Amino acid sequence: MSEGIKQKAFAWLDERFDLQPLVNMMDHKKVPIHSHTIWYYMGGVTLFLFMVQVFTGILLLLYYRPGEESAYESMQFILTDVKFGWLFRNVHAWSANLMIFFAFTHMFSVIFTRAFLKPRELTWVSGFLMLLLAMFFGFSGYLLPWNELAYFATKVGTDIVGAVPLIGEKLKIIIRGGEDVTGATLSRFFGIHVAVLPALTTILLGFHLLMVSRQGISEPREFSKLPAEKKHYMPFFPHFVMRDGLLWLIINIIVLSLAVFYPWDLGLKADALASAPMGIKPEWYFMFMFQTLKEIPPHIWFMEGETVGILVFGVAALLWMALPFAKFRGKTIVESKWINILALISLTYMVVLTIIGYL
């Protein structure tokens, strides 16, 4: 395509959509270069894996049929009869787990580099909410194959929801669509997984990306204090975008390799009358919570131990989301060294409890 045609095409689009300010912003946007620059790519990797989820999810949706008598059979059909169906199913499963892993990595890197502070408070809140949605994606999608492991894991997970004070039992019935995990539960999880959660995530993602583009990429405190002549930047386009794209390619190769060499087993079809298999465990990103609830005594004072654990996790999540607005001894969080210590303790706790849960 000649330069003249490109210019005419751009002029035609610019006249209708006012693209020139966006181009100017891309031309002037810079990315700081320092020892923590690697963490800037974690959000992009999470976005890439979300796009993989959408693409593979749509392909699976073409053949998947929700229902007690059709879900498991349709998964078998995808894995055995649909061309490359096994590959897209495994890519979908592995990219889901890696997306949550990189979302957690992104969250902790934002904390350690203090990138959640003014004026980025709402960027942090939207990112935290998207992490919760990603975990709900995993929880709702886990049941859709309607296999034995997913059935009993969902039963355990929704029982935990029932332990929430005051509203737990009603909430459990709403989620399950009745007193027990049945085809109604599967239908609800399917609707939540393919409609409700994608809609909420798209809204939050659009807001999050808008805030990042408007506010620019954050600079660590040590970098911002340097004199101007010692600060180094790279252009966002094409330098940072090309590096981001290269990392996306590497992640894509990793996902494909995992899908080919470590496929996810479909297992046996769910049977409500069968006994639960030994060693039922949740996905790894719920394991630290699951193991914590197992370690808590049955009763603490006048409350059930499980209820206390759920309350603690709920309060901790709210406090974590409110970090940009928090103060410690009259000082903003940026002036306190305790935030990094708290984040490191939290990360260590999550890793250790996860390992204990699997051991």
Contacts in CASP RR format, 6 or more apart in sequence:
PFRMAT RR
TARGET T0000
AUTHOR 0000-0000-0000
METHOD contacts of the structure
MODEL  1
MSEGIKQKAFAWLDERFDLQPLVNMMDHKKVPIHSHTIWYYMGGVTLFLF
MVQVFTGILLLLYYRPGEESAYESMQFILTDVKFGWLFRNVHAWSANLMI
FFAFTHMFSVIFTRAFLKPRELTWVSGFLMLLLAMFFGFSGYLLPWNELA
YFATKVGTDIVGAVPLIGEKLKIIIRGGEDVTGATLSRFFGIHVAVLPAL
TTILLGFHLLMVSRQGISEPREFSKLPAEKKHYMPFFPHFVMRDGLLWLI
INIIVLSLAVFYPWDLGLKADALASAPMGIKPEWYFMFMFQTLKEIPPHI
WFMEGETVGILVFGVAALLWMALPFAKFRGKTIVESKWINILALISLTYM
VVLTIIGYL
10 19 0 8 1.000
13 19 0 8 1.000
14 20 0 8 1.000
25 213 0 8 1.000
26 236 0 8 1.000
26 237 0 8 1.000
27 235 0 8 1.000
27 237 0 8 1.000
29 216 0 8 1.000
29 235 0 8 1.000
29 236 0 8 1.000
29 237 0 8 1.000
30 233 0 8 1.000
30 234 0 8 1.000
30 235 0 8 1.000
30 236 0 8 1.000
31 37 0 8 1.000
31 40 0 8 1.000
31 217 0 8 1.000
31 233 0 8 1.000
31 234 0 8 1.000
31 235 0 8 1.000
31 236 0 8 1.000
31 239 0 8 1.000
31 240 0 8 1.000
32 217 0 8 1.000
32 219 0 8 1.000
32 220 0 8 1.000
32 223 0 8 1.000
32 231 0 8 1.000
32 232 0 8 1.000
32 233 0 8 1.000
33 232 0 8 1.000
33 233 0 8 1.000
33 234 0 8 1.000
34 219 0 8 1.000
34 220 0 8 1.000
34 222 0 8 1.000
34 223 0 8 1.000
34 232 0 8 1.000
36 109 0 8 1.000
36 113 0 8 1.000
36 220 0 8 1.000
39 106 0 8 1.000
39 109 0 8 1.000
39 110 0 8 1.000
39 112 0 8 1.000
39 113 0 8 1.000
40 217 0 8 1.000
40 240 0 8 1.000
41 243 0 8 1.000
41 244 0 8 1.000
41 247 0 8 1.000
42 102 0 8 1.000
42 105 0 8 1.000
42 106 0 8 1.000
42 109 0 8 1.000
43 102 0 8 1.000
43 103 0 8 1.000
43 106 0 8 1.000
44 244 0 8 1.000
44 248 0 8 1.000
45 102 0 8 1.000
45 247 0 8 1.000
45 248 0 8 1.000
45 251 0 8 1.000
46 99 0 8 1.000
46 102 0 8 1.000
46 103 0 8 1.000
46 106 0 8 1.000
47 205 0 8 1.000
48 248 0 8 1.000
48 251 0 8 1.000
48 252 0 8 1.000
49 95 0 8 1.000
49 96 0 8 1.000
49 98 0 8 1.000
49 99 0 8 1.000
49 102 0 8 1.000
49 251 0 8 1.000
49 255 0 8 1.000
50 99 0 8 1.000
50 134 0 8 1.000
50 201 0 8 1.000
50 205 0 8 1.000
52 91 0 8 1.000
52 92 0 8 1.000
52 95 0 8 1.000
52 99 0 8 1.000
52 252 0 8 1.000
52 255 0 8 1.000
53 92 0 8 1.000
53 95 0 8 1.000
53 96 0 8 1.000
53 99 0 8 1.000
53 137 0 8 1.000
54 198 0 8 1.000
56 88 0 8 1.000
56 89 0 8 1.000
56 91 0 8 1.000
56 92 0 8 1.000
56 95 0 8 1.000
57 88 0 8 1.000
57 92 0 8 1.000
59 85 0 8 1.000
59 88 0 8 1.000
60 78 0 8 1.000
60 85 0 8 1.000
60 88 0 8 1.000
60 89 0 8 1.000
60 92 0 8 1.000
61 194 0 8 1.000
63 74 0 8 1.000
63 77 0 8 1.000
63 78 0 8 1.000
63 82 0 8 1.000
63 85 0 8 1.000
64 71 0 8 1.000
64 74 0 8 1.000
64 75 0 8 1.000
64 78 0 8 1.000
64 144 0 8 1.000
65 71 0 8 1.000
65 73 0 8 1.000
65 74 0 8 1.000
66 144 0 8 1.000
66 186 0 8 1.000
66 187 0 8 1.000
66 190 0 8 1.000
67 146 0 8 1.000
67 183 0 8 1.000
67 186 0 8 1.000
67 187 0 8 1.000
68 146 0 8 1.000
68 182 0 8 1.000
68 183 0 8 1.000
68 186 0 8 1.000
68 270 0 8 1.000
71 144 0 8 1.000
71 145 0 8 1.000
71 146 0 8 1.000
71 186 0 8 1.000
72 145 0 8 1.000
72 146 0 8 1.000
72 147 0 8 1.000
72 266 0 8 1.000
72 269 0 8 1.000
72 270 0 8 1.000
75 89 0 8 1.000
75 145 0 8 1.000
75 146 0 8 1.000
75 147 0 8 1.000
75 266 0 8 1.000
76 266 0 8 1.000
78 85 0 8 1.000
78 86 0 8 1.000
78 88 0 8 1.000
78 89 0 8 1.000
79 85 0 8 1.000
79 86 0 8 1.000
79 89 0 8 1.000
79 266 0 8 1.000
80 86 0 8 1.000
86 263 0 8 1.000
87 256 0 8 1.000
87 259 0 8 1.000
87 260 0 8 1.000
89 264 0 8 1.000
90 258 0 8 1.000
90 259 0 8 1.000
90 260 0 8 1.000
90 263 0 8 1.000
90 264 0 8 1.000
91 255 0 8 1.000
91 256 0 8 1.000
91 259 0 8 1.000
93 259 0 8 1.000
93 264 0 8 1.000
94 255 0 8 1.000
94 258 0 8 1.000
94 259 0 8 1.000
94 262 0 8 1.000
94 264 0 8 1.000
95 255 0 8 1.000
96 137 0 8 1.000
96 138 0 8 1.000
97 283 0 8 1.000
97 284 0 8 1.000
97 285 0 8 1.000
98 251 0 8 1.000
98 254 0 8 1.000
98 255 0 8 1.000
99 134 0 8 1.000
100 131 0 8 1.000
100 134 0 8 1.000
100 135 0 8 1.000
100 138 0 8 1.000
100 285 0 8 1.000
101 285 0 8 1.000
103 130 0 8 1.000
103 131 0 8 1.000
103 134 0 8 1.000
104 131 0 8 1.000
104 285 0 8 1.000
107 127 0 8 1.000
107 128 0 8 1.000
107 131 0 8 1.000
108 343 0 8 1.000
108 347 0 8 1.000
109 115 0 8 1.000
110 116 0 8 1.000
110 124 0 8 1.000
111 323 0 8 1.000
111 339 0 8 1.000
111 340 0 8 1.000
111 343 0 8 1.000
112 340 0 8 1.000
112 343 0 8 1.000
113 218 0 8 1.000
113 220 0 8 1.000
114 218 0 8 1.000
114 220 0 8 1.000
114 221 0 8 1.000
114 334 0 8 1.000
114 339 0 8 1.000
115 124 0 8 1.000
115 218 0 8 1.000
115 220 0 8 1.000
116 123 0 8 1.000
116 124 0 8 1.000
116 323 0 8 1.000
116 324 0 8 1.000
117 324 0 8 1.000
117 332 0 8 1.000
117 333 0 8 1.000
117 334 0 8 1.000
118 324 0 8 1.000
119 215 0 8 1.000
120 211 0 8 1.000
120 215 0 8 1.000
120 218 0 8 1.000
120 324 0 8 1.000
121 324 0 8 1.000
121 325 0 8 1.000
122 207 0 8 1.000
122 211 0 8 1.000
123 208 0 8 1.000
123 211 0 8 1.000
123 212 0 8 1.000
123 215 0 8 1.000
124 321 0 8 1.000
124 323 0 8 1.000
124 324 0 8 1.000
125 321 0 8 1.000
125 324 0 8 1.000
126 204 0 8 1.000
126 207 0 8 1.000
126 208 0 8 1.000
126 211 0 8 1.000
127 204 0 8 1.000
127 208 0 8 1.000
128 320 0 8 1.000
128 321 0 8 1.000
129 204 0 8 1.000
129 321 0 8 1.000
130 201 0 8 1.000
130 204 0 8 1.000
130 205 0 8 1.000
130 208 0 8 1.000
132 317 0 8 1.000
133 197 0 8 1.000
133 200 0 8 1.000
133 201 0 8 1.000
133 204 0 8 1.000
134 201 0 8 1.000
135 285 0 8 1.000
135 286 0 8 1.000
136 192 0 8 1.000
136 197 0 8 1.000
137 193 0 8 1.000
137 197 0 8 1.000
137 201 0 8 1.000
138 283 0 8 1.000
139 154 0 8 1.000
139 157 0 8 1.000
139 283 0 8 1.000
139 286 0 8 1.000
140 189 0 8 1.000
140 190 0 8 1.000
140 192 0 8 1.000
140 193 0 8 1.000
140 197 0 8 1.000
141 189 0 8 1.000
141 193 0 8 1.000
142 150 0 8 1.000
142 153 0 8 1.000
142 154 0 8 1.000
142 283 0 8 1.000
143 150 0 8 1.000
143 151 0 8 1.000
143 154 0 8 1.000
143 181 0 8 1.000
143 185 0 8 1.000
143 186 0 8 1.000
143 189 0 8 1.000
144 150 0 8 1.000
144 186 0 8 1.000
144 189 0 8 1.000
144 190 0 8 1.000
144 193 0 8 1.000
145 266 0 8 1.000
146 186 0 8 1.000
146 269 0 8 1.000
146 270 0 8 1.000
147 266 0 8 1.000
147 267 0 8 1.000
147 268 0 8 1.000
147 269 0 8 1.000
147 270 0 8 1.000
148 267 0 8 1.000
148 268 0 8 1.000
148 269 0 8 1.000
148 270 0 8 1.000
148 271 0 8 1.000
148 274 0 8 1.000
148 277 0 8 1.000
149 267 0 8 1.000
149 277 0 8 1.000
149 280 0 8 1.000
150 270 0 8 1.000
151 181 0 8 1.000
151 270 0 8 1.000
151 271 0 8 1.000
151 272 0 8 1.000
152 276 0 8 1.000
152 277 0 8 1.000
152 280 0 8 1.000
153 280 0 8 1.000
153 281 0 8 1.000
153 282 0 8 1.000
154 181 0 8 1.000
154 185 0 8 1.000
154 189 0 8 1.000
155 180 0 8 1.000
155 181 0 8 1.000
155 276 0 8 1.000
156 280 0 8 1.000
156 282 0 8 1.000
157 282 0 8 1.000
158 172 0 8 1.000
158 175 0 8 1.000
158 176 0 8 1.000
158 181 0 8 1.000
158 185 0 8 1.000
159 172 0 8 1.000
160 290 0 8 1.000
160 293 0 8 1.000
160 306 0 8 1.000
160 310 0 8 1.000
161 168 0 8 1.000
161 171 0 8 1.000
161 172 0 8 1.000
161 175 0 8 1.000
162 168 0 8 1.000
162 169 0 8 1.000
162 171 0 8 1.000
162 172 0 8 1.000
163 304 0 8 1.000
163 306 0 8 1.000
163 307 0 8 1.000
163 310 0 8 1.000
164 171 0 8 1.000
164 307 0 8 1.000
164 310 0 8 1.000
165 307 0 8 1.000
165 310 0 8 1.000
165 311 0 8 1.000
173 179 0 8 1.000
175 185 0 8 1.000
175 188 0 8 1.000
176 182 0 8 1.000
176 184 0 8 1.000
176 185 0 8 1.000
176 188 0 8 1.000
177 184 0 8 1.000
177 185 0 8 1.000
177 188 0 8 1.000
178 184 0 8 1.000
178 185 0 8 1.000
180 272 0 8 1.000
181 272 0 8 1.000
182 272 0 8 1.000
217 236 0 8 1.000
221 334 0 8 1.000
223 231 0 8 1.000
234 240 0 8 1.000
281 287 0 8 1.000
281 290 0 8 1.000
281 357 0 8 1.000
281 358 0 8 1.000
282 290 0 8 1.000
284 354 0 8 1.000
284 358 0 8 1.000
287 353 0 8 1.000
287 354 0 8 1.000
287 357 0 8 1.000
287 358 0 8 1.000
288 349 0 8 1.000
288 350 0 8 1.000
288 351 0 8 1.000
288 353 0 8 1.000
288 354 0 8 1.000
289 313 0 8 1.000
290 357 0 8 1.000
291 353 0 8 1.000
291 354 0 8 1.000
291 356 0 8 1.000
291 357 0 8 1.000
292 309 0 8 1.000
292 313 0 8 1.000
292 353 0 8 1.000
293 305 0 8 1.000
293 306 0 8 1.000
293 309 0 8 1.000
293 310 0 8 1.000
296 305 0 8 1.000
296 306 0 8 1.000
296 308 0 8 1.000
296 309 0 8 1.000
297 305 0 8 1.000
298 304 0 8 1.000
298 305 0 8 1.000
299 305 0 8 1.000
300 308 0 8 1.000
319 326 0 8 1.000
323 333 0 8 1.000
323 339 0 8 1.000
324 333 0 8 1.000
326 333 0 8 1.000
327 333 0 8 1.000
328 336 0 8 1.000
328 338 0 8 1.000
328 339 0 8 1.000
329 336 0 8 1.000
333 339 0 8 1.000
END
